[in-house]
Amino acid sequence: SSFRSLDSQLFYPSLPLSRRPRWPRMDSSVPHHRTDQSKTKLIVLMGATGSGKSRLSIDLAGHFPHSQIVNSDKMQLFNGLDITTNKIPIHERKGVPHFLLGEFDSIDADVAASQFRSVAGTTIADIASRGNLPLLVGGSNTFIHALLVETFDPEEDVFAESGSASPVLRYDCCFVWVDMAWSVLSEYLGKRVDEMLDSGMFEELAQFYDPTKAGVMVGLRKAIGVPEFDAYFRKYPPWESPENGVVPDKDSDPIRREAYEEAVKEIKDNTYRLAKRQIGKILRLKEAGWDLTRLDATATFQALMEKKKKQPSSSPSAAAAELEWRWIWEREVVEPSVKIVKRFLEE
Ligand code: ATP
């Protein structure tokens, strides 16, 4: 349909929230728009990889003290590759309990959508039964869909060209979608890969590399970074040193360096592709009648990248830029989400 081709990010980022057009609803009589006292209330944070969902979840938890977070990122379910899959580090969790984050030890098998539906369903029920507020946070939209719909058919691909998601959900959901202009997200994602490499992603992947499993693409081995570097490590195997453990090398000669750069480029390209697919799926869910409220983090991420350009990072101008982006984030993303959640909880 023509609606599907509407690209929200190109249309509205410069408009203030109050003037941004409301998305058309498919059918305002759809039952899930009415509050249903019998359903568990659930906050759902959606958005492409890198859009700030984890940060927002912690900021929201600061306003709603009984919040507990349930992960809905397919790769972050697994135990391992914390840097590569971008798990929120413990010190950034500020004591907020997280569930299904790194809890799956069987990393050599895919988690099925129906399995996620069952495990996350139990987790949410447990959180709610103790009087806490569940926040679902993560970018796997097929998992979010499988978990939330009233009836789930594992055989049906609702994201296929001819498919369509059901708007009838088994929870009383409050959806917040963090989005931003594509040009800003893509620039940020490229920088983020560089930062992940700086914080040890290459070493983490060298440690994880298993020549007997190279080319196997199931479970955690699907994480962006693993296939891309497997090809590199097959050519340039990391070695075991008694003092330093597994040591990879990227700098000993220019050809090796070039192969490394090529792997990094593939990681970036695959990350852009992932983000595009995720945004496409979110738009499909919105189109199907899911009541998503889109928040625009474009200005925040522009300011964040400005900050990263200020060197040295201890300079007064860098400190000012740090305050600036935090302030924009607070005003444009955190405050509106707090309002939305408050209204939802008072319903
Ligand atoms: P699909 O139908 O494509 O599986 P999905 O919405 O269910 O989509 P996604 O979360 O988009 O699931 O993940 C799809 C793929 O993207 C994963 O198999 C993996 O290659 C990559 N990916 C997703 N999340 C991460 C992550 N946190 N770290 C690394 N790679 C990821």
Boltz pocket constraint, residues with backbone or C-beta under 6 A from the ligand:
constraints:
  - pocket:
      binder: B
      contacts: [[A, 72], [A, 73], [A, 74], [A, 75], [A, 76], [A, 84], [A, 85], [A, 86], [A, 139], [A, 140], [A, 141], [A, 142], [A, 143], [A, 222], [A, 223], [A, 224], [A, 225], [A, 274], [A, 277], [A, 278], [A, 281]]
      max_distance: 6.0
